[in-house]
Amino acid sequence: MPAQKITDDERNKRLIKAAIAEQGLTQEKLAKRMGVSQAAISKWTKCIEQMTIRDFRRMCAILRIEPSELLGR
């Protein structure tokens, strides 16, 4: 099972980073739009720290990502 988690984390990292770039944002700009620190965005994109459901939904909306894409459904 741990191998699947690593795969999911890697996939999510790539999806989030690509979506940030596609929207013409930086981690700093995304953080500002979300009302969080750039450090928080960095931790989330590296899968070091989990975000709240509220932040997850907000990030998905800003980046135009379907939540199900990141949840693997």
Beta strands, then each sheet from edge to edge (+ up, - down):
end
